[in-house]
Amino acid sequence: MGFSLTMTTVYAIYGDIGGAKETLPAMQAVSKKGVVVRHFVSGDRARAGIDVLDKALVPYETRGPQTDDKPAVIVVGTNATAVQGQIGWTKFGRDRGIPVLWIEDLWGAGETEKTQVVSPDTMCVIDTIAGRIAQNVRPHMQVNVVGKPSFAALAKKLENLEEIRATTRAQLAARLGITNFNGHIVTYGSGGEVPARVYIHLQALRDLGLSTNKEVIFVPRFHPKLSDDDKQHVRILSFTVGTYVVMAHDLDMDFITVSSDVNIGEWGSTTMYTSVLFGVPAIMCMFPNDRERRVALGYPDGVPPLLMAEAGRGPTDITLLHDALNEILCAPEQYREMTRKNGAVFRTLLEPGAEDRIAEVVMSYL
């Protein structure tokens, strides 16, 4: 292309796990084009980004920008909590005329209120809905619809879906000493930003009066952002939900998600979309009401895309949560079919090549 490697060094910035999982494969695609990529983890809440890089054996630096940094492009994975590096590196780049590109991992992930103090030159978003949400907050920002690298990889991982489902369900039952299991598996995935919401959801589940007359295995997963004290509290609460409880910390949560009968989670949870993409009914907890927060993220009328598509249930209180769960477990095939039908709008996220499309956007700035 006629430029030196010094001029084509790209800096990649990592924080939360979601942004990191999308950014790393894209940066690996950029490296394959002969461009030098340096990886940075910045901020005191970026442990999840470090875990992603360590697992991939990718070397990185743990620092913020310095005056002698001269990258050609700065690429940042968006964050909900580990925003210090995202804000610092973006401001550094924009102040010096260095192109800054954000990679968004989920609808509204690039529009968190704390990060609205800065703006990138462009944002790579997962679909057209995400593009509209992003421009609701930053009307003049360029967006590029690229897909979601981690979901494309997930499609390959879950190719043998029926075999995975049968094996996983049998393994969960065996762990509990249940033979000939013919009951239900229900998961709950917590958020990581507002622990009080997790407590309320688990207390609501504790009071569930399931009407299916079948054994129910409850599998809770706690967000890595929760503090150790919060994790201990919700672990104790979880064991009050049902007779059969399996903690998910040592399990493959992708396998559990697609093998469940219903997945329950926060409105900002990636698992909700994994669930509907593979035909498993999802219940998105919309209580306590925080509509203003969703509006601030650019969600039209504060409604998450999953509920806009009517691909899942969105109970706004404990009674409606009970109703949704009981209805789904009493008519599982009906709800699976409805989930597959209405969730089809998200299937573009499983298309391969997202990392290469992001790489092309990065290369356009070199």
C-alpha positions as CSV (number, residue, x, y, z in Angstrom):
1,M,0.0,0.0,0.0
2,G,3.0,2.2,0.1
3,F,3.2,3.2,3.7
4,S,5.7,2.1,6.4
5,L,4.8,-0.2,9.3
6,T,5.4,2.8,11.6
7,M,2.6,4.7,9.9
8,T,0.3,1.7,9.9
9,T,0.4,0.8,13.6
10,V,-3.1,0.4,15.0
11,Y,-3.8,0.6,18.7
12,A,-6.6,-1.7,20.1
13,I,-8.2,-0.8,23.4
14,Y,-9.9,-3.4,25.6
15,G,-12.2,-3.1,28.7
16,D,-15.4,-5.1,29.2
17,I,-15.7,-8.7,28.0
18,G,-18.4,-7.9,25.4
19,G,-16.3,-5.3,23.5
20,A,-13.2,-7.4,23.9
21,K,-14.8,-10.5,22.3
22,E,-15.7,-8.5,19.2
23,T,-12.5,-6.4,19.0
24,L,-9.9,-9.2,19.3
25,P,-10.9,-11.2,16.2
26,A,-11.2,-8.0,14.2
27,M,-7.7,-7.0,15.2
28,Q,-6.4,-10.4,14.3
29,A,-7.9,-9.9,10.8
30,V,-6.1,-6.5,10.6
31,S,-2.8,-8.1,11.6
32,K,-3.2,-10.6,8.7
33,K,-3.1,-7.6,6.3
34,G,0.4,-6.8,7.4
35,V,-0.5,-4.0,9.8
36,V,1.1,-3.9,13.3
37,V,-1.5,-4.0,16.1
38,R,-0.6,-3.1,19.7
39,H,-3.1,-4.1,22.4
40,F,-3.9,-2.0,25.5
41,V,-6.0,-2.6,28.6
42,S,-6.7,0.6,30.4
43,G,-8.7,1.4,33.5
44,D,-9.3,-0.2,36.9
45,R,-12.4,-2.2,35.8
46,A,-10.9,-3.9,32.7
47,R,-10.3,-7.3,34.2
48,A,-12.6,-9.0,31.7
49,G,-10.6,-7.6,28.8
50,I,-7.4,-9.0,30.3
51,D,-9.1,-12.4,30.6
52,V,-10.0,-12.4,26.9
53,L,-6.4,-11.5,25.8
54,D,-4.8,-13.9,28.2
55,K,-7.0,-16.8,27.0
56,A,-5.9,-16.0,23.4
57,L,-2.2,-15.6,24.5
58,V,-2.1,-12.1,23.0
59,P,0.5,-9.8,24.6
60,Y,-0.8,-6.4,25.8
61,E,0.2,-3.3,27.7
62,T,-1.7,-2.0,30.7
63,R,-1.7,1.8,30.5
64,G,-3.4,4.8,29.1
65,P,-2.2,7.1,26.3
66,Q,1.2,8.8,26.5
67,T,2.4,11.9,24.6
68,D,4.8,9.9,22.4
69,D,2.0,7.5,21.2
70,K,1.5,8.0,17.4
71,P,-0.9,5.3,16.1
72,A,-2.4,5.6,12.7
73,V,-5.8,4.5,14.1
74,I,-7.2,3.8,17.5
75,V,-9.8,1.0,17.8
76,V,-11.8,0.8,21.0
77,G,-14.2,-2.0,22.1
78,T,-17.2,-0.4,23.8
79,N,-17.8,-0.8,27.5
80,A,-20.6,-0.5,30.0
81,T,-18.4,-0.2,33.1
82,A,-14.7,-0.2,32.1
83,V,-15.1,3.2,30.4
84,Q,-11.9,4.9,31.6
85,G,-9.8,3.6,28.8
86,Q,-12.5,4.1,26.2
87,I,-12.9,7.8,27.1
88,G,-9.2,8.5,27.6
89,W,-8.0,6.9,24.4
90,T,-10.8,8.4,22.4
91,K,-10.1,11.9,23.7
92,F,-6.4,11.4,23.0
93,G,-7.0,10.5,19.4
94,R,-9.6,13.1,18.6
95,D,-7.5,15.9,20.1
96,R,-4.6,14.9,17.8
97,G,-6.5,14.2,14.6
98,I,-6.0,10.4,14.9
99,P,-9.0,8.4,13.6
100,V,-10.9,6.7,16.4
101,L,-13.2,3.7,15.6
102,W,-15.4,2.0,18.2
103,I,-16.6,-1.5,17.9
104,E,-20.0,-2.0,19.5
105,D,-20.9,-5.5,20.8
106,L,-24.7,-5.0,21.5
107,W,-27.5,-2.5,20.8
108,G,-26.8,0.7,22.8
109,A,-23.4,-0.5,24.1
110,G,-21.7,2.4,22.6
111,E,-24.2,4.9,24.0
112,T,-23.8,4.4,27.7
113,E,-24.3,7.7,29.5
114,K,-20.7,7.9,30.9
115,T,-19.2,7.6,27.4
116,Q,-21.3,10.3,25.8
117,V,-18.7,12.9,26.8
118,V,-16.7,11.8,23.8
119,S,-17.4,10.5,20.3
120,P,-15.5,8.4,17.8
121,D,-15.1,9.2,14.1
122,T,-17.0,6.1,13.3
123,M,-18.7,3.2,15.0
124,C,-19.0,-0.4,13.8
125,V,-22.4,-1.7,14.8
126,I,-24.0,-5.1,14.7
127,D,-27.1,-4.4,12.5
128,T,-29.2,-1.6,11.1
129,I,-31.3,-1.4,14.4
130,A,-28.0,-0.7,16.3
131,G,-27.1,1.9,13.7
132,R,-30.3,3.8,14.3
133,I,-29.9,3.6,18.1
134,A,-26.3,4.9,17.8
135,Q,-27.4,7.8,15.7
136,N,-30.3,8.6,18.0
137,V,-27.5,9.6,20.5
138,R,-24.9,10.9,18.0
139,P,-26.8,12.1,14.9
140,H,-23.7,13.1,13.0
141,M,-21.5,10.1,13.6
142,Q,-20.7,7.7,10.8
143,V,-21.8,4.1,11.4
144,N,-20.9,0.9,9.6
145,V,-23.0,-2.2,9.9
146,V,-20.6,-5.1,10.2
147,G,-22.3,-7.9,12.2
148,K,-21.0,-9.6,15.4
149,P,-17.8,-11.6,15.2
150,S,-18.5,-13.6,18.4
151,F,-22.0,-14.7,17.2
152,A,-20.6,-15.9,13.9
153,A,-18.1,-18.0,15.9
154,L,-20.9,-19.2,18.1
155,A,-22.9,-20.5,15.1
156,K,-19.9,-22.8,14.3
157,K,-19.5,-23.9,17.9
158,L,-23.2,-24.9,18.1
159,E,-23.4,-26.7,14.8
160,N,-24.4,-30.0,16.4
161,L,-27.2,-28.3,18.3
162,E,-29.4,-31.4,19.1
163,E,-26.5,-33.5,20.2
164,I,-25.2,-30.6,22.5
165,R,-28.7,-30.1,23.9
166,A,-29.2,-33.8,24.8
167,T,-25.7,-34.2,26.3
168,T,-25.9,-31.0,28.3
169,R,-29.3,-31.8,29.8
170,A,-28.1,-35.3,30.8
171,Q,-24.9,-33.9,32.3
172,L,-26.8,-31.4,34.4
173,A,-29.2,-34.0,35.7
174,A,-26.4,-36.4,36.5
175,R,-24.6,-33.7,38.5
176,L,-27.7,-33.6,40.7
177,G,-28.1,-37.3,40.9
178,I,-31.4,-37.2,38.9
179,T,-32.1,-40.2,36.7
180,N,-34.4,-40.2,33.6
181,F,-34.7,-36.4,33.8
182,N,-37.8,-35.2,32.0
183,G,-38.2,-31.8,33.6
184,H,-37.3,-28.2,32.8
185,I,-34.1,-26.3,32.9
186,V,-34.4,-22.6,33.7
187,T,-31.4,-20.2,33.7
188,Y,-31.0,-16.7,35.1
189,G,-28.2,-14.4,33.9
190,S,-27.6,-11.4,36.1
191,G,-26.5,-7.9,35.0
192,G,-23.3,-6.5,36.5
193,E,-24.0,-2.8,36.9
194,V,-26.9,-2.6,39.4
195,P,-26.6,-5.4,42.0
196,A,-29.9,-4.4,43.6
197,R,-31.7,-5.5,40.5
198,V,-30.2,-8.9,40.7
199,Y,-31.4,-9.3,44.3
200,I,-35.0,-8.3,43.3
201,H,-35.0,-10.7,40.4
202,L,-33.8,-13.6,42.5
203,Q,-36.2,-12.9,45.2
204,A,-39.0,-12.9,42.6
205,L,-37.8,-16.3,41.3
206,R,-37.7,-17.6,44.8
207,D,-41.4,-17.1,45.1
208,L,-42.2,-18.8,41.8
209,G,-45.2,-21.2,41.9
210,L,-44.5,-23.4,38.9
211,S,-47.6,-25.1,37.7
212,T,-46.0,-27.7,35.4
213,N,-45.7,-30.5,38.1
214,K,-42.2,-31.3,36.7
215,E,-38.7,-31.2,38.2
216,V,-37.0,-27.8,37.5
217,I,-33.2,-27.4,37.5
218,F,-32.3,-23.7,38.1
219,V,-28.9,-22.5,36.7
220,P,-27.9,-19.0,37.8
221,R,-25.0,-17.2,36.2
222,F,-23.6,-14.1,37.8
223,H,-22.0,-11.3,35.8
224,P,-18.2,-11.1,36.4
225,K,-18.6,-7.4,37.1
226,L,-20.3,-8.1,40.4
227,S,-18.2,-7.7,43.5
228,D,-17.2,-10.8,45.5
229,D,-19.6,-9.7,48.2
230,D,-22.4,-9.4,45.8
231,K,-21.6,-12.7,44.2
232,Q,-21.8,-14.4,47.6
233,H,-25.1,-12.7,48.4
234,V,-26.7,-13.8,45.1
235,R,-25.3,-17.3,45.5
236,I,-27.1,-17.7,48.8
237,L,-30.3,-16.3,47.3
238,S,-30.0,-18.7,44.4
239,F,-30.3,-21.7,46.6
240,T,-33.7,-20.5,47.8
241,V,-35.1,-20.5,44.3
242,G,-35.6,-24.3,43.9
243,T,-34.8,-27.8,45.0
244,Y,-32.3,-28.3,42.2
245,V,-29.7,-25.6,41.7
246,V,-26.5,-25.8,39.7
247,M,-24.1,-22.9,39.8
248,A,-22.8,-22.0,36.3
249,H,-19.4,-20.7,37.1
250,D,-17.6,-23.8,35.8
251,L,-20.1,-24.6,33.0
252,D,-20.1,-23.7,29.3
253,M,-22.8,-21.1,29.4
254,D,-23.4,-21.2,25.6
255,F,-24.2,-24.9,25.9
256,I,-26.5,-24.3,28.9
257,T,-28.3,-21.5,27.2
258,V,-29.2,-23.4,24.1
259,S,-30.1,-26.5,26.2
260,S,-32.5,-24.8,28.5
261,D,-36.3,-24.5,28.3
262,V,-36.3,-20.8,29.1
263,N,-33.6,-18.2,29.8
264,I,-34.2,-15.3,32.1
265,G,-32.0,-12.2,32.2
266,E,-31.5,-8.5,32.2
267,W,-32.7,-6.4,29.3
268,G,-29.0,-5.6,28.4
269,S,-27.9,-9.3,28.4
270,T,-26.3,-10.8,25.3
271,T,-27.6,-14.2,26.5
272,M,-31.2,-13.1,25.7
273,Y,-30.3,-12.8,22.0
274,T,-28.2,-16.0,22.0
275,S,-31.3,-17.7,23.4
276,V,-33.8,-16.6,20.7
277,L,-31.3,-17.1,17.9
278,F,-31.2,-20.8,18.8
279,G,-35.0,-21.1,19.5
280,V,-35.0,-21.0,23.3
281,P,-37.7,-18.8,24.8
282,A,-36.3,-15.7,26.6
283,I,-37.7,-13.6,29.4
284,M,-36.2,-10.2,29.7
285,C,-36.7,-8.6,33.1
286,M,-37.9,-5.1,32.8
287,F,-38.3,-4.4,36.4
288,P,-37.6,-2.3,38.5
289,N,-38.5,0.2,35.8
290,D,-35.4,2.0,34.4
291,R,-36.9,3.3,31.1
292,E,-35.0,6.6,31.3
293,R,-31.8,4.7,31.2
294,R,-32.8,2.8,28.1
295,V,-34.0,6.0,26.4
296,A,-30.6,7.5,27.2
297,L,-29.0,4.6,25.4
298,G,-31.0,5.5,22.2
299,Y,-33.5,2.7,22.4
300,P,-36.7,3.9,20.7
301,D,-39.2,4.6,23.5
302,G,-36.8,2.7,25.7
303,V,-37.8,-0.6,24.2
304,P,-35.0,-3.2,23.7
305,P,-34.8,-4.7,20.2
306,L,-35.7,-8.2,21.4
307,L,-39.1,-6.9,22.7
308,M,-39.6,-4.7,19.6
309,A,-39.4,-7.9,17.5
310,E,-41.7,-9.7,20.0
311,A,-39.1,-12.4,20.2
312,G,-39.3,-12.7,23.9
313,R,-41.3,-11.7,27.0
314,G,-40.6,-8.6,28.9
315,P,-42.4,-8.7,32.3
316,T,-42.6,-5.4,34.2
317,D,-43.3,-6.9,37.6
318,I,-43.1,-10.1,39.6
319,T,-46.6,-11.3,38.8
320,L,-46.0,-10.9,35.0
321,L,-42.7,-12.8,35.4
322,H,-44.5,-15.6,37.1
323,D,-47.1,-15.7,34.4
324,A,-44.6,-15.6,31.6
325,L,-42.5,-18.5,33.0
326,N,-45.5,-20.7,33.8
327,E,-47.0,-20.1,30.3
328,I,-43.8,-21.0,28.6
329,L,-43.1,-24.1,30.6
330,C,-46.7,-25.3,30.1
331,A,-46.5,-24.9,26.3
332,P,-42.8,-25.3,25.5
333,E,-43.1,-26.3,21.8
334,Q,-45.6,-23.4,21.1
335,Y,-43.2,-20.9,22.5
336,R,-40.2,-22.4,20.8
337,E,-41.9,-22.0,17.5
338,M,-42.8,-18.4,18.2
339,T,-39.3,-17.7,19.4
340,R,-37.8,-19.1,16.2
341,K,-40.2,-17.2,14.0
342,N,-39.9,-13.8,15.7
343,G,-36.2,-14.2,16.4
344,A,-35.4,-14.6,12.7
345,V,-34.9,-10.9,12.4
346,F,-31.6,-11.3,14.4
347,R,-30.2,-14.2,12.3
348,T,-28.0,-11.9,10.3
349,L,-25.8,-11.7,13.4
350,L,-24.8,-15.3,12.8
351,E,-23.4,-14.6,9.3
352,P,-19.6,-15.2,9.1
353,G,-17.1,-12.5,8.1
354,A,-17.9,-9.8,10.6
355,E,-14.2,-9.5,11.7
356,D,-13.1,-9.0,8.1
357,R,-15.8,-6.3,7.6
358,I,-14.5,-4.5,10.7
359,A,-10.9,-4.9,9.4
360,E,-11.9,-3.3,6.1
361,V,-13.3,-0.3,8.0
362,V,-10.0,0.1,9.9
363,M,-8.0,-0.2,6.7
364,S,-10.0,2.6,5.1
365,Y,-8.4,5.0,7.5
366,L,-4.9,4.0,6.7
